[in-house]
Amino acid sequence: MARRNYHFTSESVSEGHPDKVCDRISDMVVDAHLGAFSEARVGCETLATTNRVVIAGEVRGSDEVDAARVESLARAAIRDIGYEQEGFHWENCQIDVLLHEQSADIAQGVDSRENKDEGAGDQGIMFGYACRETPELMPAPILYAHKILRRLAEARHSGEEKGLGPDSKSQVTVEYRDGQPVAVSSIVLSTQHLDDTLESSDVRRMVEPYIREVLPESWISNDTVWHVNPTGKFVIGGPDGDCGLTGRKIIVDTYGGSAPHGGGAFSGKDPTKVDRSAAYAARYLAKNVVAGGFADRCTIQLSYAIGVAQPLSIYVDTQDTAKVDEAALERALAKVMDLSPRGIRQHLKLNRPIYARTSAYGHFGREPDEDGGFSWERVDLVDAIEDAL
């Protein structure tokens, strides 16, 4: 039986974290190619360090998205995030674009051909998860860790809080009683600040109102432990302070450790890559299972082989919260959605430039956008699942 009383911690990082700068640039490259050619293939990796950005990988897309366009996109991303510091400035950092054609060996395994469906771009396992802890059907620790940083970013971009820098990290520990989140036992925030005379107590006074604004009021008490900039001064931030790479924050991107992760990163990959699209599909299915009242918690695993269209397995685990048989749920989910790479892309309409917005503050637990962004957060499969059971 699962534990009912415990503490659980998740972390988030801001759009200005070095790894997230790289995720943003890589996903802007994906969006540019999909915007020019909806069947583009992109596998883009970015590295960022002191006044240097390296963009590498494989693409099969439009000639419109050349090296000069990619460099311009990278500078725009860095500028929008807010980096104009001596060691990392959008205008004068060196940017190397090393993108080249996709491997023909990979292409032959994933392209549609006569008498052959489009196969998965690689082998792998992907997980989706949903639970009733929050209205967004997300685990509370990761959801609120994201909300803290997103609110601080809004205050910074709007000019409401001019003393903050782009780079920050949050960590929220939630207390669970009888299996339900009821309080925040500790809050950790490390945020870049522009005034090098500020001490930790000064930064706490700056950020605490925003943190209290996004957390449930009853969850913060005199017993809540605060650690704001616990090491002291944090003025040098972003890639000038620490090297960044695409795809290093996969737990931040998903469920904060509350659910398994198959290991594949999302950013920089077009939706033919099941690392990304099948993880979105698994979240979509899990969210609809929970939203439909078929279970209070749901973990879904999908597995694929390179060049093979249909998943090798569909696994459902509801942690003893199911209202229906789990094996029956597995069979039903296979009926209500085509889980081949093409089927996923068509059902969720993923061949669109909707990915740069996912690069910070989580890929899940977001509101679906009118243009199709975050389509995997819809709850429109409930009736179909009911009919298939």
Helices and strands as residue ranges (DSSP letters): E 6-13, H 18-36, E 41-49, E 52-60, H 67-81, E 84-85, E 88-89, E 94-101, H 104-110, E 124-131, H 140-158, E 164-177, E 180-193, H 200-214, G 217-219, E 225-228, G 238-240, E 244-245, H 250-253, H 274-291, E 297-304, E 313-317, H 326-336, H 341-348, G 356-358, G 375-377, H 382-388
